Amino acid sequence: MKKIFSFIILFSLFFAPLACVAGDDNAPKKAYVTKSQKQTMTRRINDICDRLLERNKISTKVRMKLKKTSDVNAYANMYREIVVFSGLIKICENDDELAGVIAHELGHLVNAHVYKINIVNDIASISLQAAKEVPIVGLPAALVYKVGFRTWMRSEEFESDVTAVDLLVGAGYNPLGMLSILQKITGEKYIDFLKTHPSGEKRTLYIYDYIAHTYPEFIEKGFDTESYEEFLAYYEDVSEERAQNPEKMIKHQKKFEKLEEKRKKKYEKYQRKWMKKEEKKRQKELENLEKEKSNQDAA
């Protein structure tokens, strides 16, 4: 029975069509934002999103939305919207940090995470309901879904993080900005992450390792924020521990070499989709020009 439910979840994930990702909006606290502030914030997030899409040649249509709330959060939904809370914008010290947040959510969209999540939830709900009618299998089914779904959600967060790094670099932002804002918001002061998310330390370390391996010039450049300095202090201990285990370091290096190759293929896939869309657009324009010419000749 466990294998059956595992198969249902895995089948849903691998065969779900293109879509977006998930966010949770649980009654955020209201915040006062003036009309002028709202216009400025809205223009800022739109400009950043447009830059990320255009410079990376991403064909996914995205709508940015601002939510006036003191909560610190952002999410993407199945309608291909990225919702950014005003409370989050206020703690971003620069556009690199804010771009890091938007790029992460954009990473969910271009990797079709949310649509897959919705399908898995729907199928799992039906399956779990059926399992309730047969009490002997109800508990195993629930456990398979709970453990499998959380593990998958964590992997999606990591994928979205490294996707965001690629998009940030492609758009001319410093990818360390995402690490900086993540370090800032994963503490108790702002966000208590869901159990479906990896811990803040794991995510920031994973992002840093990917940048260090794939875009080392940014590590040399650095990032001038207190939260980034806090991360570096944590990383010093990690680096010393790694140095004591050469075999582990070799495995670590191979892991990120494979990840870099995988990311190159994914990025090329985004580009191919954009080129196909542009080709269709050009073809339609040519057809319209031919129709206009035919009409003029007939006249």
Secondary structure by P-SEA (a helix, b strand, c coil): caaaaaaaaaaaaaccccccccccccccbbbbbcaaaaaaaaaaaaaaaaaaaaaacccbbbbbbbbbccccccccccccbbbbbaaaaaacccaaaaaaaaaaaaaaaaaccaaaaaaaaaaaaaaaaaaaacccaaaaaaaaaaaaaaaaaaaaaaaaaaaaaaaaaaaccccaaaaaaaaacccccccccccccccaaaaaaaaaaaaaaccccccccccccaaaaaaaaaaaaaaaaaaacaaaaaaaaaaaaaaaaaaaaaaaaaaaaaaaaaaaaaaaaaaaaaaaaaaaaac
